[in-house]
Amino acid sequence: MFGLTGVHVSGVRVSFGESEERFPLQSISKVFTYALALEDNGRAGTQARVGVEPSGDPYNAVTFDEAHHRPHNPMINSGALVASALVNGGDREERVARLVERARVFAGDPTVDVDATVLEDQLRHTDHNLGLAYLMRAAGMLDGDVEDTLVVYLSACSITVSTDQLALMGATLANGGVNPVTGSRAMPAPYVRDVISVMLTCGMYDGAGQWFHDVGIPAKSGVSGGIVAAIPERIGIAVYSPGLDAHGNSVRGVNICRDLSDHYGLHVFAGPDQRAFS
């Protein structure tokens, strides 16, 4: 299974392979949960609860930023649980509905939704996350009902998209938070930089340093085999291929992104003479 899509900030889209095949966002959802947490709580309020430093550990590690008494960043499970708790809503159903609605604006597609079968499976196999959440609540890092937070977090992970939809979500980030096809604003402009910065430094689990060195574009992966990338003022890229490496990143996805970066000069530090397009 392989799909690849690129969407330019002008709205032009190019797709290859099985680009309409839907798969769960899994950890890619952390990007959009963090975006909504920033909108609801502001930069200072959000960073008081979850940091922006790479952890250097696997995505599900039970490690924290002890100096600041918070998870290291919102792209790992502990940080995403805190970000999920920071999403406003009267109950968990409202918080999930807000996340789904925002994903639809990013994707420009009202059919984007939580896959109930995927969510049910996630809820059956979430003991580690449940333990992590209770540990953080005991330590004062997480507020509220733990099971509500788990449902919000796993519902976001269970939203399914295709690479065609996901690339447009990336292009919306690249376009300053405005969907380049629909013209709808998906998130406030002041927080786009925050989200893309954390994607660049923390988005590829404990393989983020190698990714930055080799590929050099802001991206987020998920264990379903998806990767989304957002290159400001240029393009959104999505790739899907389920085979994973030791870090939990798509093997083929990483390789194709490396090839694209090299061929088109997409690395953030590529010189003007290396860039194939703007």
Secondary structure, 3 states (H helix, E strand, C coil): CCEEEEEECCCCEEEEECCCCCEECHHHHHHHHHHHHHHHHHHHHHHCCCCCCCCCCCCCCCCCECCCCECCCCCCHHHHHHHHHHCCCCCHHHHHHHHHHHHHHHHCCCCCEECHHHHHHHHHCCHHHHHHHHHHHHCCCCCCCHHHHHHHHHHHHCEEECHHHHHHHHHHHHCCCECCCCCCECCCHHHHHHHHHHHHHHCCHHHHHHHHHHCCCCEEECCCCEEEEEECCCEEEEEECCCECCCCCEHHHHHHHHHHHHHHCCCCCCCHHHCCCC
